[in-house]
Amino acid sequence: MANPNSVPLYEKYWYKHNYKRVTDSLLLILLLLLLGYRVISVNNYSFFPWVIAFICETWFTISWIFTISIQWNPAVTKTYPDRLLQRVQELPRVDLFVTTADVVLEPPIITVNTVLSLLALDYPAHKLACYVSDDGCSPLTFYALQEASKFAKFWVPFCKKYEVQVRAPFRYFSDEACTSNNNEDYSKPEFIQEWLRVKVINQFHIYAKVEDKL
C-alpha cells in the first residue's frame, strides 16, 4: 500500500507548443535586429525623434521578452482535493462566522440558508462551529435561527448521506437541476421519499413559521 504522504495533491501537465515557440523567437529576433539597426543609424535621423523611437522599441522588446518567458512552458494543473484527507491525520477545528445587521436588507431566510449550508459542509460535525453575529439584534432573526437549528437535524444528515453539493435549502429545493445528479441513489424510492420529507419539514420549520412572524 502506498504511503498516504507520498500521494500527490496535484499533477501538472506541460504542453509543448513548438510552432508558437518558433514564432515568438522569430519576432524576438526581428525586434533585436530593429534595435541594432536603430543604434547603427543614429546619425541618419534627428536626435529627439531617434531617442523617442529607441525608447519605445526598447520597451516593447523588453515587454516581449517577459511575455514569451511566461508563456514559454504552458501547463495545466489538476488538483485532487479528495486526497487531502489521506495525508492529514487529524483535521483542525473550524469556526465559521455569519454576520447580519438589517432584516430588511438581509432577510432572515437568507441568513438561515447561509448557516444551514455551512453546517452541512463535508467536515466532521464535532469540529465545526458556526456563530451568527446580528448587529441589529432582531428577534425575527433569532427566531429563524431557532427554527433552523431544528431543521438542521434533518438537513445535515440528508446532505452528507446523499453527498448534496448545493447545501442551501432554498436553492436546493427551488431548482430541479440541483437534485439531478449522476449518483444512483437519486433515482431510488428511498431517496425520493426522504427528499419529500425533508422538503416538507423545510417548508414548515423555516418558511411557514418565519413568514408568520413577519
VMD Tcl script that draws the C-alpha trace (Angstrom):
set ca {
  {0.00 0.00 0.00}
  {1.33 3.42 -0.93}
  {2.30 5.87 1.77}
  {-0.51 8.47 2.13}
  {2.07 11.23 2.47}
  {3.54 10.29 -0.92}
  {0.23 10.70 -2.75}
  {0.40 13.98 -4.71}
  {-2.31 16.56 -4.16}
  {-1.91 17.88 -7.69}
  {-0.37 16.99 -11.02}
  {0.99 19.42 -13.56}
  {0.81 18.66 -17.26}
  {3.15 20.55 -19.58}
  {2.31 21.41 -23.15}
  {4.90 21.84 -25.86}
  {3.86 24.36 -28.48}
  {6.83 24.19 -30.84}
  {5.16 26.27 -33.55}
  {4.37 29.06 -31.09}
  {7.91 28.97 -29.71}
  {9.38 29.34 -33.20}
  {7.05 32.25 -33.98}
  {7.85 34.02 -30.71}
  {11.57 33.50 -31.24}
  {11.42 34.96 -34.77}
  {9.58 38.03 -33.51}
  {12.17 38.49 -30.78}
  {14.99 38.25 -33.32}
  {13.27 40.85 -35.51}
  {12.91 43.19 -32.56}
  {16.58 42.78 -31.65}
  {17.56 43.44 -35.28}
  {15.41 46.56 -35.25}
  {17.18 47.80 -32.12}
  {20.53 47.05 -33.75}
  {19.52 48.99 -36.82}
  {18.36 51.88 -34.64}
  {21.76 52.05 -32.92}
  {23.69 51.86 -36.19}
  {21.60 54.54 -37.88}
  {21.77 57.06 -35.06}
  {23.47 59.62 -37.30}
  {20.86 59.35 -40.04}
  {17.98 60.81 -38.01}
  {17.32 63.80 -35.81}
  {18.33 63.17 -32.23}
  {14.99 63.75 -30.47}
  {12.83 61.56 -32.77}
  {15.56 58.89 -32.67}
  {15.54 58.83 -28.86}
  {11.74 58.55 -28.71}
  {11.73 55.69 -31.24}
  {14.60 53.90 -29.49}
  {12.91 54.10 -26.07}
  {9.60 52.81 -27.42}
  {11.20 49.94 -29.33}
  {13.38 49.01 -26.34}
  {10.37 49.00 -24.04}
  {8.40 46.84 -26.48}
  {11.30 44.38 -26.80}
  {11.68 44.04 -23.03}
  {7.92 43.53 -22.67}
  {8.02 40.88 -25.37}
  {10.85 39.05 -23.59}
  {8.82 38.94 -20.37}
  {5.74 37.81 -22.29}
  {7.39 34.87 -24.04}
  {9.25 33.86 -20.86}
  {5.93 33.47 -19.06}
  {4.24 31.63 -21.93}
  {7.24 29.52 -22.93}
  {6.17 26.46 -20.89}
  {2.36 26.45 -20.59}
  {0.94 23.96 -18.12}
  {-2.36 22.83 -16.68}
  {-2.64 21.84 -13.03}
  {-5.10 19.13 -11.99}
  {-5.88 19.05 -8.28}
  {-7.07 16.16 -6.11}
  {-8.76 17.64 -3.02}
  {-10.12 14.21 -2.07}
  {-6.56 13.06 -1.34}
  {-6.10 15.70 1.34}
  {-7.83 13.58 3.97}
  {-5.36 10.77 3.27}
  {-2.44 12.99 4.26}
  {-3.96 14.69 7.29}
  {-4.08 12.61 10.45}
  {-6.49 14.90 12.29}
  {-8.49 17.79 10.92}
  {-8.38 21.07 12.89}
  {-11.38 22.70 14.47}
  {-13.02 25.36 12.34}
  {-15.15 28.30 13.48}
  {-17.44 29.95 10.92}
  {-18.89 33.42 11.43}
  {-22.00 34.77 9.72}
  {-22.78 38.47 10.12}
  {-26.08 40.28 9.63}
  {-27.37 43.70 10.58}
  {-30.68 44.56 8.92}
  {-33.63 42.22 8.48}
  {-34.85 44.30 5.53}
  {-31.62 44.33 3.53}
  {-30.60 40.89 4.79}
  {-33.75 38.83 5.28}
  {-33.58 36.09 7.94}
  {-34.30 33.49 5.25}
  {-31.00 34.34 3.56}
  {-29.13 34.20 6.87}
  {-30.71 30.88 7.77}
  {-29.84 29.34 4.41}
  {-26.26 30.51 4.80}
  {-25.99 28.93 8.24}
  {-27.56 25.65 7.09}
  {-25.23 25.42 4.09}
  {-22.23 25.90 6.37}
  {-23.41 23.29 8.86}
  {-23.84 20.78 6.03}
  {-20.24 21.09 4.85}
  {-18.30 17.89 4.26}
  {-16.42 18.23 7.54}
  {-16.58 16.42 10.90}
  {-19.56 17.87 12.77}
  {-17.81 17.82 16.16}
  {-15.04 20.06 14.78}
  {-17.28 22.58 13.05}
  {-18.87 25.53 14.84}
  {-21.00 28.28 13.34}
  {-21.58 31.65 15.02}
  {-24.05 34.33 13.94}
  {-23.45 37.98 14.77}
  {-26.61 40.08 14.48}
  {-25.76 43.77 14.91}
  {-29.44 44.63 14.60}
  {-30.44 42.31 17.47}
  {-33.54 41.32 15.56}
  {-35.89 38.91 17.38}
  {-37.04 37.67 13.97}
  {-33.51 36.57 13.07}
  {-33.16 34.88 16.45}
  {-36.45 33.04 15.97}
  {-35.49 31.98 12.45}
  {-32.20 30.58 13.71}
  {-34.03 28.62 16.41}
  {-36.22 27.01 13.79}
  {-33.19 26.42 11.57}
  {-31.46 24.53 14.37}
  {-34.42 22.13 14.47}
  {-34.38 21.67 10.71}
  {-30.59 21.16 10.70}
  {-31.10 17.80 12.50}
  {-32.75 16.56 9.29}
  {-30.93 18.63 6.68}
  {-27.30 17.96 7.66}
  {-27.59 14.12 7.72}
  {-29.52 14.25 4.43}
  {-26.75 16.27 2.73}
  {-23.98 14.02 3.99}
  {-25.82 10.81 3.21}
  {-26.54 11.70 -0.43}
  {-23.49 13.96 -0.97}
  {-25.56 17.03 -1.76}
  {-23.44 19.72 -3.39}
  {-25.92 22.61 -3.23}
  {-26.36 22.76 0.54}
  {-28.59 25.85 0.83}
  {-32.17 24.50 1.21}
  {-33.76 27.43 -0.60}
  {-31.53 26.92 -3.63}
  {-31.68 23.12 -3.48}
  {-35.46 22.76 -3.40}
  {-36.22 25.61 -5.82}
  {-34.07 24.34 -8.70}
  {-34.72 20.94 -10.23}
  {-31.21 20.88 -11.67}
  {-29.80 20.78 -8.15}
  {-31.47 17.45 -7.47}
  {-30.34 15.87 -10.74}
  {-27.06 14.08 -10.19}
  {-25.20 11.09 -11.51}
  {-25.50 9.46 -8.11}
  {-27.51 6.27 -8.49}
  {-29.17 6.85 -5.11}
  {-31.08 9.80 -6.56}
  {-33.34 7.51 -8.54}
  {-34.20 5.20 -5.67}
  {-37.62 5.39 -3.95}
  {-35.86 5.75 -0.60}
  {-34.19 8.97 -1.69}
  {-37.39 10.37 -3.23}
  {-39.33 9.65 -0.04}
  {-36.66 11.22 2.17}
  {-36.31 14.18 -0.19}
  {-40.05 14.90 0.06}
  {-39.94 14.53 3.85}
  {-37.05 16.97 4.22}
  {-38.70 19.43 1.82}
  {-41.95 19.40 3.82}
  {-40.04 19.92 7.07}
  {-38.12 22.77 5.46}
  {-41.33 24.47 4.36}
  {-42.87 24.04 7.80}
  {-39.94 24.89 10.10}
  {-38.37 27.67 8.05}
  {-40.65 29.42 5.59}
  {-44.09 28.99 7.08}
  {-43.13 29.91 10.65}
  {-40.84 32.79 9.69}
  {-43.40 34.27 7.33}
  {-45.99 34.12 10.09}
  {-43.75 36.33 12.21}
  {-43.35 38.97 9.51}
}
mol new
graphics top color blue
foreach p $ca { graphics top sphere $p radius 0.5 }
foreach p [lrange $ca 0 end-1] q [lrange $ca 1 end] { graphics top cylinder $p $q radius 0.2 }
display resetview
